[in-house]
Amino acid sequence: MSGLRIVPTWRHGQERLYVCHTDGRNVAWYDREAARINLLSEDRREDVLHALGPFLTGPVTIGPPPVPTPAELARLSLHPDDDLAPNRPGEALHLALDRDPGPQHRLRPDQRRRALIAEQAVGEALDALDGAGWHALHSIPLPGGDRLHHLVIGPGGLFAVHTLYARKQRVRIADPMVTLGRRDPLPLLRRVRSDADRASYALTAEVRPILALVGPADVSVTTPLREVRVLQDTEIPGLARTGGVLKPADVEALHAMARDRHTWGKV
């Protein structure tokens, strides 16, 4: 028995298979797309090959990984259960709907499913910034049952993004109140700012708040907004044009810190 286990992860539609000790420490990982096994410990070569045997689909290159950055080393030291990077947009909603799908026939649409659609749309737009040097994390759990919908880190800084499903509805904003269609106004911008404040405390860095509206018919802002930016989901790609705040090394270090579940335990 090698005492190793395989932990699959997915990011941006690509699969990696991590080979871990029973305590969660990584020994190697298999990148299917690159057909390469990256060994962190040469003396476990045979054990790693034995563990990965059922998953290998052709010839592979085996060797040490490229020289890792400090941020990559921090990521590799994470137990898979503590790594938030594999979270899908709306991860918490996915789990809630799996546990309780609700009745098949409803008089009104399930608001959880609409919220999931919104988080998926914004999450996909944020993930698409990856090639421009940005990193997005989704559905970050916070104490008390709260969560950050999205956190994005890149050259333009850090942003806590709260999503709102507004398909074909008019949105009226009078800080801190947000009115969606004919519903009663809610002080949603207070929640958006609070999320950013909690993220700032956890990461000891400035995190700016964004309210992302998905598919609104019209947006009107009747009073000046305090700190919060309001964007439509179609405007998310514009974040890639912002920069001059963080260096690449700072982006990677903050991303490594943010993806660790323990970072968020006391905010």
C-alpha positions as CSV (number, residue, x, y, z in Angstrom):
1,M,0.0,0.0,0.0
2,S,1.4,3.4,-1.0
3,G,-0.7,5.4,1.4
4,L,-1.5,7.9,-1.4
5,R,-4.9,9.0,-2.6
6,I,-6.0,10.9,-5.8
7,V,-7.9,14.2,-5.5
8,P,-9.3,15.6,-8.7
9,T,-9.7,19.4,-9.1
10,W,-11.1,21.5,-11.9
11,R,-10.3,25.1,-12.8
12,H,-11.4,26.9,-16.0
13,G,-12.6,23.6,-17.4
14,Q,-9.2,21.9,-17.0
15,E,-8.7,18.9,-14.7
16,R,-5.7,18.1,-12.5
17,L,-5.3,15.0,-10.4
18,Y,-3.4,15.7,-7.2
19,V,-1.6,12.8,-5.5
20,C,-1.8,13.3,-1.7
21,H,-0.7,11.7,1.5
22,T,-3.6,10.6,3.8
23,D,-3.0,13.9,5.8
24,G,-3.6,16.0,2.6
25,R,-0.1,16.9,1.7
26,N,0.6,16.9,-2.0
27,V,3.2,14.5,-3.5
28,A,2.6,15.1,-7.1
29,W,0.0,16.2,-9.6
30,Y,-1.0,15.0,-13.1
31,D,-1.9,17.6,-15.7
32,R,-3.9,15.7,-18.3
33,E,-3.7,18.5,-20.9
34,A,0.0,18.8,-20.7
35,A,0.4,15.0,-20.3
36,R,2.8,15.6,-17.5
37,I,3.3,14.3,-13.9
38,N,4.9,16.8,-11.7
39,L,6.8,15.2,-8.8
40,L,7.5,17.0,-5.6
41,S,9.4,14.0,-4.2
42,E,11.5,11.9,-6.5
43,D,11.7,9.1,-4.0
44,R,7.9,8.5,-4.3
45,R,8.1,8.1,-8.1
46,E,7.0,4.5,-8.2
47,D,4.2,5.0,-5.6
48,V,2.9,8.0,-7.6
49,L,2.9,6.1,-10.8
50,H,1.1,3.2,-9.2
51,A,-1.5,5.5,-7.7
52,L,-2.1,7.3,-11.0
53,G,-2.0,4.1,-13.1
54,P,-5.8,3.8,-13.6
55,F,-6.0,7.5,-14.7
56,L,-3.2,7.6,-17.3
57,T,-4.4,7.6,-20.9
58,G,-1.1,7.6,-22.8
59,P,2.6,8.6,-22.6
60,V,3.4,11.1,-20.0
61,T,6.4,13.2,-19.0
62,I,7.6,12.8,-15.4
63,G,9.8,15.2,-13.5
64,P,9.9,18.0,-11.0
65,P,7.6,20.9,-11.5
66,P,8.8,24.2,-12.8
67,V,10.5,26.3,-10.1
68,P,7.4,27.4,-8.1
69,T,6.8,30.9,-6.9
70,P,6.3,31.5,-3.2
71,A,2.5,31.8,-3.9
72,E,2.5,28.4,-5.7
73,L,4.4,26.8,-2.8
74,A,1.7,28.2,-0.4
75,R,-1.0,26.7,-2.6
76,L,0.7,23.3,-2.8
77,S,0.8,23.2,1.0
78,L,-2.9,23.5,1.3
79,H,-5.1,20.5,2.2
80,P,-7.6,20.0,-0.6
81,D,-10.5,20.5,1.8
82,D,-9.1,24.0,2.7
83,D,-8.5,25.2,-0.9
84,L,-11.3,27.5,-2.1
85,A,-10.0,27.8,-5.6
86,P,-11.9,24.9,-7.1
87,N,-15.2,26.4,-5.9
88,R,-17.6,26.9,-8.8
89,P,-19.5,30.2,-9.1
90,G,-22.5,29.7,-6.9
91,E,-21.0,26.7,-5.2
92,A,-23.1,27.1,-2.0
93,L,-26.3,27.4,-4.1
94,H,-25.3,24.2,-6.1
95,L,-25.0,22.4,-2.8
96,A,-28.3,23.8,-1.4
97,L,-30.2,22.8,-4.5
98,D,-28.7,19.4,-4.5
99,R,-29.8,18.9,-0.9
100,D,-33.3,20.4,-1.4
101,P,-34.3,20.8,-5.1
102,G,-37.8,22.0,-4.0
103,P,-41.1,21.0,-5.6
104,Q,-41.1,20.4,-9.3
105,H,-44.1,22.6,-9.9
106,R,-44.0,26.0,-8.3
107,L,-46.4,28.9,-8.6
108,R,-43.3,31.2,-8.4
109,P,-39.8,30.7,-9.7
110,D,-37.3,29.4,-7.1
111,Q,-35.2,32.5,-6.2
112,R,-32.2,30.2,-5.5
113,R,-32.1,29.1,-9.1
114,R,-32.2,32.7,-10.3
115,A,-29.4,33.7,-7.9
116,L,-27.4,30.8,-9.2
117,I,-27.9,31.9,-12.8
118,A,-26.6,35.4,-11.8
119,E,-23.6,34.1,-9.9
120,Q,-22.7,31.8,-12.8
121,A,-22.9,34.6,-15.4
122,V,-20.7,36.9,-13.3
123,G,-18.4,34.1,-12.3
124,E,-17.7,33.2,-15.9
125,A,-17.0,36.8,-16.8
126,L,-14.5,37.0,-13.9
127,D,-12.8,33.7,-14.7
128,A,-12.3,35.0,-18.3
129,L,-10.0,37.7,-16.8
130,D,-7.5,35.1,-15.9
131,G,-5.4,35.6,-19.0
132,A,-5.0,39.3,-18.1
133,G,-3.3,38.5,-14.8
134,W,-6.4,38.3,-12.6
135,H,-7.6,35.5,-10.3
136,A,-11.2,35.0,-9.2
137,L,-12.5,33.0,-6.2
138,H,-16.2,32.1,-5.8
139,S,-18.6,31.4,-3.0
140,I,-16.2,32.1,-0.2
141,P,-17.7,31.0,3.1
142,L,-17.7,33.4,6.0
143,P,-18.5,32.9,9.7
144,G,-22.2,33.1,10.6
145,G,-23.4,31.4,7.4
146,D,-22.6,34.4,5.2
147,R,-20.4,34.2,2.0
148,L,-18.7,36.4,-0.6
149,H,-20.2,35.7,-4.0
150,H,-16.9,36.5,-5.7
151,L,-13.5,37.9,-4.9
152,V,-11.3,39.0,-7.8
153,I,-7.6,40.0,-7.5
154,G,-5.6,41.5,-10.2
155,P,-3.4,44.4,-11.4
156,G,-6.3,46.8,-10.7
157,G,-6.6,45.7,-7.1
158,L,-9.0,43.6,-5.1
159,F,-12.8,43.6,-5.5
160,A,-15.6,41.9,-3.6
161,V,-18.4,41.3,-6.1
162,H,-22.0,40.8,-5.0
163,T,-24.4,39.6,-7.8
164,L,-28.1,40.4,-8.3
165,Y,-30.4,38.7,-10.8
166,A,-32.2,41.5,-12.5
167,R,-33.2,39.9,-15.9
168,K,-35.5,42.4,-17.8
169,Q,-36.2,44.4,-14.7
170,R,-35.7,48.0,-13.9
171,V,-33.2,48.7,-11.1
172,R,-33.3,51.9,-9.1
173,I,-30.5,52.8,-6.7
174,A,-30.6,55.4,-4.0
175,D,-27.7,54.6,-1.7
176,P,-28.0,52.4,0.3
177,M,-31.4,51.2,-1.1
178,V,-31.8,49.1,-4.2
179,T,-35.2,48.6,-5.8
180,L,-35.7,45.7,-8.2
181,G,-38.7,46.0,-10.4
182,R,-41.9,46.4,-8.3
183,R,-40.3,44.9,-5.1
184,D,-39.8,46.8,-2.0
185,P,-36.4,48.6,-1.8
186,L,-33.7,46.9,0.3
187,P,-30.5,48.4,1.8
188,L,-28.4,46.0,-0.4
189,L,-25.4,48.4,-0.7
190,R,-24.8,48.1,3.0
191,R,-24.3,44.4,2.5
192,V,-22.1,45.0,-0.4
193,R,-19.9,47.3,1.5
194,S,-19.9,45.0,4.6
195,D,-18.6,42.1,2.4
196,A,-15.7,44.3,1.1
197,D,-14.9,45.4,4.7
198,R,-14.8,41.8,5.9
199,A,-12.5,40.8,3.0
200,S,-10.2,43.8,3.7
201,Y,-9.9,42.7,7.3
202,A,-9.1,39.1,6.4
203,L,-6.6,40.0,3.7
204,T,-5.1,43.1,5.4
205,A,-5.5,44.9,2.1
206,E,-8.0,47.3,0.5
207,V,-10.9,45.5,-1.1
208,R,-13.4,47.6,-3.0
209,P,-17.1,46.7,-3.3
210,I,-18.9,46.0,-6.6
211,L,-22.6,45.3,-7.1
212,A,-22.9,43.3,-10.4
213,L,-26.4,43.4,-12.0
214,V,-27.2,40.5,-14.4
215,G,-29.4,41.4,-17.3
216,P,-31.3,44.5,-16.1
217,A,-33.6,46.3,-18.5
218,D,-32.6,49.7,-17.1
219,V,-30.5,51.0,-14.3
220,S,-31.0,54.4,-12.6
221,V,-28.8,55.9,-9.8
222,T,-30.5,58.7,-8.1
223,T,-28.0,59.6,-5.4
224,P,-24.2,59.6,-5.4
225,L,-22.8,56.2,-4.5
226,R,-20.4,55.9,-1.6
227,E,-17.4,53.6,-2.5
228,V,-19.5,51.0,-4.3
229,R,-19.3,50.5,-8.1
230,V,-22.4,49.2,-9.9
231,L,-21.7,47.2,-13.0
232,Q,-23.8,45.2,-15.4
233,D,-22.5,41.7,-16.1
234,T,-21.6,42.8,-19.6
235,E,-19.2,45.4,-18.1
236,I,-17.2,43.0,-16.1
237,P,-14.5,42.5,-18.8
238,G,-13.7,46.2,-18.4
239,L,-11.9,45.4,-15.2
240,A,-9.1,43.9,-17.3
241,R,-8.3,47.4,-18.4
242,T,-7.5,48.7,-14.9
243,G,-4.1,48.4,-13.4
244,G,-1.3,50.2,-11.6
245,V,-2.4,49.0,-8.1
246,L,-0.8,45.6,-7.6
247,K,2.4,44.0,-9.0
248,P,2.1,40.4,-10.3
249,A,3.9,39.0,-7.2
250,D,1.5,40.8,-4.9
251,V,-1.5,39.4,-6.9
252,E,-0.1,35.9,-6.6
253,A,0.6,36.3,-2.8
254,L,-2.9,37.7,-2.1
255,H,-4.5,35.0,-4.2
256,A,-2.6,32.3,-2.3
257,M,-3.8,33.8,1.0
258,A,-7.4,34.3,-0.1
259,R,-7.8,30.7,-1.4
260,D,-7.0,29.3,2.1
261,R,-10.3,28.7,4.0
262,H,-8.6,29.5,7.3
263,T,-8.0,33.1,6.1
264,W,-11.7,33.7,6.5
265,G,-12.3,32.1,9.9
266,K,-12.5,35.3,12.0
267,V,-14.0,38.0,9.9
